[in-house]
Amino acid sequence: MKKINAAIVGASGYTGIELIKILINHPNFNLSYAGTSEGGVKISDLHPSLLHVVDIDVKKSDAREIAKTCELAFLALPHKTAMEFAKELLNLGVKVVDLSADYRLSLENYEKHYGVHLDKEHLKNAVYGLPELNREKIKKASLVANPGCYPTASILAIAPFAPYIKKETPIFIDAKSGVSGRGKKITESEHFVNVNENFLTYNALKHRHEPEIAEILTLHGIANNIHFVPHLLPITRGMLVSAYIQVNTEIDAFKVLTSFYKDEQFVRIRENTVSLKLTAGTNFCDIFAIQKDDIVFVSSSIDNLLRGASAQAVVNANLMFGFEESAGIPKVSYVP
């Protein structure tokens, strides 16, 4: 079978290198284009770990050049920048998986939290790329909005309990991420001396992912108030989300989860707890839940760079092109 040529726009970042690592071993995609804002270097100059592994030139990102050879483009770009590339690529017939926030939200929510949207035409047709909830739509999509790490872990944990959540009660989400989730461009709070042996909250109750989580959960029957607090862990990668929800009946939380995800190969339900180590390096989302009185505690763990970004993006691409969903996707965690 002829491989599909794929491009990575924004190849210099953490999600960029994770996409590279997956695509160079993918049975159906061929990494034929790597782009950055400047170009002019080898891929191993950007990522020294790729020396003698990948030998391609990094080009200055150009949508028209990509469209000459590629059927697919992954956009690992900041919001606002991503939509400019996506619009041009889509008009040239290239399918797009966008890892930014540019196509994840409704127009109203996007402009409230990010500013003016420059591609309203394609925003209407974008599909939210959470396969467990939108698989059939993803298969038909030309533009997939790949979810962020916090929304992925939060939505997958909470969605199965939709029939049981008490209406108008708040849902509290306590989320913790490794430092790589903040990207390569760091602020003072992410310097080693501030992160090492430390643990902190940031953007409490006002993080941009809160409206994304709320919007998607509302679409799936959970219209409760979402209260989201992120934390920064002194680790490189990994994410653990704990959510507290009030239910209207006694349930077996484990059975609710296993029933909801019975056919899902990348969601694992654990009986006792979840662990960052068991999902690091994989596309798995591990979930654990328990009920006490009318409160359900549910916790999920993902690799923020893989299930929360690059591996999930490739799963979406697999679906878009009719390939096996798990093709090329990492399944073995980084242990010990």
Residue pairs with C-beta under 8 A, 6 or more apart in sequence:
1 28
3 26
3 28
3 29
3 30
4 28
4 29
4 30
4 71
4 72
4 321
5 29
5 30
5 32
5 33
5 69
5 70
5 71
5 72
6 23
6 29
6 30
6 31
6 32
6 33
6 70
6 71
6 72
6 73
6 74
6 317
7 32
7 33
7 34
7 35
7 66
7 70
7 72
7 73
7 74
7 94
8 16
8 19
8 20
8 23
8 31
8 33
8 34
8 35
8 73
8 74
8 76
9 35
9 61
9 66
9 73
9 74
9 75
9 76
9 77
9 85
10 16
10 35
10 36
10 61
10 75
10 76
10 77
10 99
11 17
11 19
11 20
11 34
11 35
11 36
11 43
11 46
11 58
11 76
12 36
12 46
12 47
12 58
12 184
13 76
13 183
13 184
14 180
14 183
14 184
14 305
15 76
15 99
15 305
15 309
15 310
15 313
16 34
16 46
16 76
17 46
17 47
17 49
17 50
18 305
18 306
18 309
18 310
18 311
19 74
19 76
19 310
19 313
19 314
20 31
20 34
20 43
20 47
20 50
20 54
22 310
22 311
22 314
22 328
22 329
22 330
23 29
23 30
23 31
23 314
23 328
24 31
24 53
24 54
25 328
26 314
26 327
26 328
27 327
27 328
28 318
28 321
28 323
28 327
28 328
29 72
29 314
29 317
29 328
31 54
31 56
32 56
32 69
32 70
33 59
33 65
33 66
33 69
33 70
33 73
34 43
34 56
34 57
34 58
34 59
35 58
35 59
35 60
35 61
35 62
35 66
36 46
36 58
36 59
36 60
36 61
37 60
37 61
38 60
39 57
39 58
39 59
39 60
39 61
40 58
40 59
40 60
41 57
41 58
42 55
42 56
42 57
42 58
43 50
43 54
43 55
43 56
43 57
43 58
44 50
44 51
44 52
44 53
44 54
44 55
45 58
46 58
59 65
61 85
63 85
63 88
63 89
63 92
63 94
64 88
64 92
66 73
66 89
66 92
66 94
67 89
67 92
67 93
67 94
70 94
71 94
71 95
71 321
72 94
72 95
72 96
72 97
72 317
72 320
72 321
73 85
73 89
73 94
73 95
73 96
73 97
74 96
74 97
74 99
74 310
74 313
74 317
75 82
75 85
75 86
75 96
75 97
75 98
75 99
75 100
76 99
76 309
76 310
77 85
77 98
77 99
77 100
78 100
79 100
79 101
79 102
79 114
80 102
80 114
80 115
80 118
81 100
82 98
82 99
82 100
82 102
83 98
83 100
83 102
83 103
83 117
83 118
83 119
84 118
84 119
86 96
86 98
86 102
86 103
86 119
86 122
86 143
87 118
87 119
87 121
87 122
89 96
90 96
90 122
90 142
90 143
95 141
95 142
95 143
95 317
95 320
95 321
96 142
96 143
96 144
97 129
97 144
97 146
97 313
97 316
97 317
97 320
98 126
98 143
98 144
98 145
98 146
99 146
99 309
99 310
99 313
101 110
101 114
101 145
101 148
101 208
101 212
102 110
102 114
102 117
102 119
102 123
102 145
103 119
103 122
103 123
103 126
103 143
103 145
104 110
104 126
104 128
104 145
104 147
104 148
104 151
104 212
105 113
105 114
105 211
105 212
105 215
106 215
107 117
107 120
107 123
109 211
109 212
109 215
110 117
110 123
111 117
112 211
113 208
113 211
114 208
117 123
122 143
125 141
125 142
125 143
126 141
126 143
126 144
126 145
127 134
127 137
127 138
127 140
127 141
127 143
127 144
127 145
128 134
128 144
128 145
128 147
128 216
129 138
129 144
129 145
129 146
129 147
129 312
129 313
129 316
130 147
130 152
130 155
130 156
130 216
130 312
131 138
131 266
131 312
131 315
131 316
131 319
131 325
132 156
132 159
132 261
132 264
132 266
132 267
133 155
133 159
133 216
133 220
135 319
138 144
138 316
138 319
138 320
139 319
139 320
139 322
141 320
142 320
144 313
144 316
144 317
144 320
146 309
146 312
146 313
146 316
147 155
147 212
147 216
147 308
147 312
148 209
148 212
148 308
148 309
149 177
149 181
149 239
149 302
149 304
149 305
149 307
149 308
149 309
150 175
150 177
150 207
150 209
150 213
150 228
150 230
150 239
150 241
150 308
151 209
151 212
151 213
151 216
152 285
152 302
152 307
152 308
152 312
153 175
153 239
153 240
153 241
153 285
153 300
153 301
153 302
153 307
153 308
154 173
154 175
154 209
154 213
154 228
154 241
154 243
154 300
155 213
155 216
155 217
156 267
156 285
156 287
156 300
157 241
157 243
157 287
157 289
157 298
157 299
157 300
158 171
158 173
158 217
158 222
158 243
158 245
158 298
159 217
159 220
159 222
159 260
160 256
160 257
160 259
160 260
160 261
161 222
161 245
161 247
161 251
161 253
161 256
161 289
161 296
161 298
162 217
162 220
162 221
162 222
163 221
164 247
164 248
164 249
164 251
164 256
164 296
165 171
165 222
165 224
165 245
165 246
165 247
165 248
166 246
166 247
166 248
166 294
167 223
167 224
167 248
168 224
168 225
169 224
169 245
169 246
170 224
170 225
170 226
170 227
170 246
171 222
171 224
171 225
171 226
171 227
171 243
171 244
171 245
172 227
172 229
172 243
172 244
173 213
173 226
173 227
173 228
173 229
173 241
173 242
173 243
174 229
174 231
174 241
174 242
174 243
174 244
175 228
175 229
175 230
175 231
175 239
175 240
175 241
175 242
176 230
176 231
176 232
176 233
176 239
176 240
176 241
177 230
177 231
177 232
177 233
177 238
177 239
177 304
178 233
178 235
178 236
178 237
178 238
178 239
178 276
178 304
179 190
179 195
179 232
179 233
179 234
179 235
179 236
180 236
180 237
180 304
180 305
181 237
181 239
181 304
181 305
181 308
182 190
182 232
188 194
189 195
189 200
189 202
189 232
190 232
195 232
195 234
196 234
197 234
198 234
199 231
199 232
199 233
199 234
200 231
200 232
201 229
201 230
201 231
201 232
202 230
202 231
202 232
203 230
204 229
204 230
205 227
205 228
205 229
207 228
207 229
207 230
209 228
209 230
210 226
210 227
210 228
213 226
213 228
214 225
214 226
217 223
217 224
217 226
224 245
235 276
237 280
237 303
237 304
237 305
238 276
238 277
238 279
238 280
238 301
238 302
238 303
238 304
239 276
239 301
239 302
239 303
239 304
239 308
240 274
240 276
240 299
240 300
240 301
241 299
241 300
241 301
242 297
242 298
242 299
243 297
243 298
243 299
244 295
244 296
244 297
245 295
245 296
245 298
246 294
246 295
246 296
247 291
247 294
247 295
247 296
248 294
250 291
251 291
251 296
252 291
253 289
253 290
253 291
253 296
253 298
254 269
254 271
254 289
254 290
256 289
257 269
257 287
257 289
257 298
258 269
261 267
261 269
261 287
265 325
265 326
266 283
266 284
266 285
266 307
266 315
266 326
266 329
267 284
267 285
267 286
267 287
268 284
268 285
268 286
268 287
269 286
269 287
269 288
270 286
270 287
270 288
271 288
272 288
273 288
273 299
274 286
274 287
274 288
274 299
274 300
274 301
275 286
275 301
276 301
277 333
277 334
277 335
277 336
278 284
278 286
278 301
278 333
278 335
279 285
279 286
279 301
279 302
279 303
279 307
279 333
280 303
280 333
280 334
280 335
281 303
281 306
281 330
281 332
281 333
281 334
282 303
282 306
282 307
282 311
282 330
282 331
282 332
282 333
283 303
283 306
283 307
283 311
283 312
283 315
283 329
283 330
283 331
284 302
284 307
284 331
284 333
285 300
285 301
285 302
285 307
286 300
286 301
286 302
287 298
287 299
287 300
287 301
288 298
288 299
288 300
289 296
289 297
289 298
289 299
290 296
290 297
291 297
302 308
303 311
306 312
306 330
311 329
311 330
314 328
314 329
315 325
315 326
315 329
317 323
318 324
318 325
318 326
318 327
318 328
318 329
319 325
